[in-house]
Amino acid sequence: MTVMRVLGTAVLILAFSGHCFAKRVIIMIADGQGFNCIKAANMYKGNYTQADSFDMANVDWDVRLAMRTNSANNVLGYDPQAMWADFEWSKKHATDSSSAASAMFSGQKILNGQLNLSSQGQRLTTLFEQASKAGYATGVVTSVEISHATPAAAAAHNTSRNNFSEIANEMIYESGMDVIMGAGHPLYDNDAARAKANYDFVGGPRTWADITDSNGANGFKFIESKADFETLAAGKVSGAKYLGIAAVRETLQQKRKGSQVQDVNTATYNAHVPSLAAMSLAALNVLEQDKDGFALMIEGGAVDWANHANQKGRMIEEETAFMEAVARVARWIDKHGGWDQTLLIVSADHETGQLYGPVAGQFNEIITQGTGQVPLMNYNSTGHTNALVPLYAKGAGAKDFETAAIGIDKIRGKFVDNTSIYQIVLKLLILDDSKPKIKVASAP
């Protein structure tokens, strides 16, 4: 079978036999995660050696590559020569999370700040929407607000990523999602304490009333306590659709009070908030009830927040929490049918913070200080960059990423475009001869 799709001005042709398909696809995104975030976390955990400095969660990956992230605002894309010739180059023309995640989930480059709308303003159909229409269960999990850019890109369309209430309402009532889990609770603050109500992230006060009434919103069973998430994570599931809003405002942990942001301090964690790993397992156990299969996006969203704030300790906390979620998801796959019909993809929407070694303003290696110690390193930006990000894949169709490579970087090696995630997942879930099909329209 050969499938041709038009992506803006470029034509991408995927040739494949139709023999490989996936019943389950899990895409895990650490927002703002660059190569050195992973390296720093591995150094802190004592997992660092020069050979595997970019190991992710001790998983035996089939593929380890790099990925470019540029949006429609940057038609020149990524230049490997310019990247390493000029330390300032990567700060220019960077994407944002909404456009980068939309490219991963809808297969087209779009303008910064928008969600699943083409450069001409036409609505794009995400791979999660297509999977839902084809009979798969779908879901999103995040460590930040459910209506924030990356989960929103899986389930919503909007001219502005900041229209949180509109985005939340589309996710809850129109997206077809079976699981939505994250932060954004209107009645708690960033320290998981009761606070003045702010309903923006959950669709407004009327939507919140619907979510929390006796019959829930649009068939969703509502949960908010750490115990409820952990019950689902343990496999005790009593419903087909779950809307879980952890009892915390913006992030599970990163935005909590405390001055020790440059050091790892898990002792001050919000105690009554579930971990990203627990939320991930909860979502998997709910979606696994659909015997046709599922597609799930899991985001470690606050890696980006810590990088924006140049918080070395909080970044390592968030990165290690994300790695733990990856490890737990991989173990779940091992115990639930294995990898023959399951694809796990781990990547980032973009790099944030231009994190390198301790000498500011130049490319230099971060330096380990031993297990349990924050490495010697330095942020060189508070914004996004155009640097490549890592991509890992394991399971059904993982090798397709190798054939999708579009270039070679002298430091990071082969790299793919972020739209390849959409193309490969769509092929595995929807277009294979042995799977249910829906009509896939040509992109504008």
N, C-alpha and C positions, 0 to 999 in steps of 0.2 A: 504494500500500500504506500502511496505517496500523497502527502498532504501539502498544499501550498496555501500560505496565508500572506496577505499583504499587511505589512506593518509600517504605516506612514509611507515613506518613500522607499523603504527597503522591502525586498521580497525574501522571505525565509522559507526554504524547502526542507522538510523533514522526510527522510526516506526510512521506512522501517517495515519489518516483515509481518507484524501483527501477531507474533507468537508470544511476546512479552506483554503482560498486563499487570496492573496493580489493583488489588481489592481495597487497600488502605494506603493513603498518602498522608504523611505528617510533615509539615513545614515548620521549622523552629527558627525564629528570627531574634537575634540579640540586637536590638536597636542601638546604632552608634558603635558597634563592635568592630574594631580594627584588629589586625594581626597582633599588635602589641598588647591589646587587652587580654587576649588569650595567653600570650607569653607571660605577662605579669601575674595572672591568676595561677598559672602552672608553677611559676617560681614560688609564689606564696604557699601553695599547697605542697611543695616539695616534689612535684612531678616533673621538674625541669631537667632535661638533658639537651645538648645542642641538636641531637638528631631528631628529637620529637618536641621541639619547643612550641609547635603549633598544634599539638595533640588536643583533641576535643573529647573530654569525658572518658578517655581510655576505651573508646569504641574502635573496633577494627574496621575502619572505613574502606569502602570499595573505591572511593574517589576523594581526592583532596585537591582542590583547585582554587583559583582566585576568581573574582567576579567584578565587573565594572558596574557603576551605579548611576551614571549620568541621566538627567531628565531631559525633556524636550526643550528646556531652556538652554541646554548645552549641546548643540548639534555636532560639535567636534568630538565629543565623547572623552575617551581616555587616551593619552599619548604616553607610552612607556618611556620614550626618550626624554620628553619634557619633565616628566614626573621626577626622575632622579638627577636631572641636570640643574634643577632650580627648586630649592627648598620651599619657596613660596608658591609654586605652581598649583599644588593641590588645593590651596585655599580658594582658588578662583572657580566660579561657575559650579559650585556644589549643588547636589540635589537636596531635597528635603524628604522626610519620611513618607508623606502622603503620596508624592509622585513616585518615589522609589518602590514602595510597597505596591502601588497600583500597577507599575510595570511588571512586577513579579506575578501579580495575580490576574492581570488582564491582558498582558502580552504586548502592550504598547507604551511608548514613551509619552508622558503627559507633562503638563506644565506644573511647576512647583506650586504647592499649596492646594492643589485640587485632588479630587478622588474619583478615579475611574470615569473621567470624561476625556475624550480625545482633544487634540489641540484645536479642532474645529467645534468643540462643544458637544459632540455626540456621545451618548451614553454607551459605555463599554460593558460587556457581560463578563463577570469574573469567572475564574475556574470553579469557585465555590458555588456560584449560582448555577453554572452548567452541571456540576456534579449533583446538586440538589434536584435539578430537573430530571436528571438521568436516574434518580432513585437512590442516591447515596445520602447518608446522614452527613451533616456538616457542622463545624463548630469553630469558635475562636476562644483563646485563653490569653490573658495578658497580666502583667504585673503592674500596669498602670490603668488609667480609666478605660472602661470598655469602649468608649467613643473616641479614644485618641487615634492618631493617624494610622498606625499599622493595623490594628484590628478593624478600624473603619474601612480600610482599603480592601479587606476581605469581604465586606458585607454592605457597603454603602456607596453612594454616588453624590457628589456635592461640589459646588464651585469653590467652597472654602472648607478646609479641614477644621476650622475653628467654629463651625456651626454645630456645636456638640449636641444640642437637643434634637435638631433635625436628624443628625446622624444616628443618634441612639434610637429614635423612633423608627427610622428605616430598618435598622438592624433588628429591632424587636418585632416589628409588625410586617415587614415586607421582604426581608432577605431570604427567608427559608431556612435560617440557621436553627439547629436543634440544641446547641449548647452555646451560651455566651457567659464567660466568666472573667472577672477582673476586679479592679478597684473602681472608685467613683461614687462611693456611698454618700448620699446627701446628708446624712445625720451624724457623721463622724469626721474628725479632723485627721491630719497626717500622723498623729500619735495614737490613733484608734480610740480617741476619747470623744464623748458626745459633744456636738458643736452646733452652731447656728446652721440651719438647713440651707443647702445649695443643691438644687435639682438639675443643674445644667447637664451633667454628664450622664444622666439617666432618662432624659427626654422631657423633663419638666414635672411639675407637681401632679398633674393629672395622670401622666404615665406612671409616676411612682405610686400613686394610689391604686392604679390598675395592677401594677406588679405585685403589690403587697396585699391585695384583697383576697378573699377566700378562694377564688378560682384562678388567680394569676392572670398574666397578660399573654394573650395569643397562645394559650396552651402551655406556657412555661411554668414549671414548678420553681418557686423562688427559694433560694437559700442565702444566708449571710454569715453564719457562724463558722468558726474554724472547725468545730466538731462536725458540722454538716458536710463540709468539703472533705474532711478526712474519712467520714463514713462512706462517701462515694468512692474515694480513693482506695478504700479497703474492699470495694466490690459490692457493697450493699446498695443496690440501685432500685428505686421504686417508681421511676417515671421515665418517659421517653424524651422529654425536653426539660432542660434546666437553665435557669437564669441565676447566676451566682454573683452577688455583689459583696465582696469582702468588706468588713466593717472598718473601712479606712478611706480617706478622701482621694488622694492623688496617686500614691504609690504604696505598694505593700510595706516597704521598709525605707527606701532611700531618702524620703522627705521627712523622716522623723527628726525630732529635735536632737541636739547634741553638737558639741564643738569638735569632736574627734573625727572629723570627716576625712582626714588624711591618713588615718589608721583604721584597721579593721576592728570593729567592736560589736560582735554579735551579741554580747551580753545586754546591750540596750535595745535589742530588737523589739518591735511590737509583738507582745506575747500572744495576743488573741487573734492573730491574722494568719491565714494559711500560707504555706510556702508555694512558690511557683510549681515545684515538683508535685505537691499534693493536688493542686488544681489541675495539673496536666493529667495525672492518673485518674482523677475524678472524671474529667472530660472523656478520656479514652474508654473508661468503663461504661459511660452512658452511650457513647456512639457505637461501641462494639455490639450493642443490642441489635443494630441494623445488620442483618446477615448479608445484605448486598454490598456492604462496605461503607467507608467514610473518608472524608477529607477534613483535616484539622490543622489550624494554624495556632502556634504557641509563641508568644512574644515575651522575651525578657526586656521590657521596655525601658527600665530605669538605668540600664548601662549607659544609655544616651544622656539621661538627666545628670548622672554623676560626671560624665565626661564634659558636658556643657559647663558644669560648675567647677571643673578641674579638681574633683574630689578623688584622690588616689585610693583612699581606703574604701569609700563607698562604691567606687567602681569595682574594686576587687570583690567586695561583698556581693554586688549584683551579678558580676561575671561568674563567680563560683556558684551562686544560686541557680543561674542559668545552666551551668555545666552539670549540676546535680540533677536538674530537670531532664537534661539530655540523657544522662546515665540511667535515670529511672525509666524514661520512655523506652530506651533501648532494651532494658531488662524486661519491660512489659511486653515488648514485641517478641523477645525470646520465648516468653511463657504463653503467648497467645498466637500461636500459628507460625511464628518464625518470619523469615525475610523473603520467602519465595514470591509472595503476593503483597508485600508491604515495602513502601519506599519511605525512608526518612531522609529529609534534607535539612541541613543546618547552615545558616548563613547570617547575613546582616543586611539592613537596608542601605547603610552608608557608614563611613567612619566619622567619628566626632572627636575633636580635641587635638588632632595631630600629635599623638603620643609617641615619643621616642626616648632615647637615653637621657642621662642627667645634664648633658651639655646642650643648652638651649640654642635653637636656631640652626641646627644642622642634623643631618642623618647620623645617628649613633645608637649603639645597642643599649637597651636597658640592662641593668646589672643586678643579678640576684644577690640578696642579703641572707639567704637561707630560708628554711621552712618557717612559716609563721611571721615573716618579716616583709614589709612592703619593699619591693625592689627600688633601686635608684633609677628614677625616670622623671621625665619632664613633659608637661603639656605645652604646646606651642600655639594653641588656638582655643577659643571657647565655642567655635562653630563647627559646622560640617565641613568635610573635605571631599575632594574628588578622587581620593586614593582607592585602590582596589581593596576589596574585603574578602575574607575567606569563605569558601563554600565546601561543605562536606556532604557526601551522599552514600547511602548504603541500602542495598536491597534491590527490589525489582526495578529495572530500568536505570539504575544508578550510572552505569557505564555510558549511557546516552549523553551525559554531561561532558565526557571526554571528547566525543565526536562533535559536540556543539561549541568547542573552543574556537574563539575568533582571533586570538593573538597570543603572544608570549612576552611576558615581562621579565627583564633580566634578574630581578630579585624575587618576584612572586611566582614566576613560571607561567604556565598556561592559564588563560582566563576566558570566561564566558561572559555573555551579556545577561543582565538580570531578567530580561524577557524570556530567556531560555527555560526558566522555572515553569512559567505558564505553558510553554510549548510542550515540554517533556511531560508534565503532569497531565495536561489535556490529552495527549496521545495515550498515556497509560490508562487513564480512567475512562475516557469517553470514546475515543476513536478506534480502539482496538476492535477487531472483528468479533471477538468473543464476549464483548461487554455491551450493556445497553447503550443506545445512541440517542442523541438529539441533534437537531440541525445546528451546525456551527456556521454562522454567517461570516462573510468576509469583512474584515475590518475596513473602516472608511479610509 
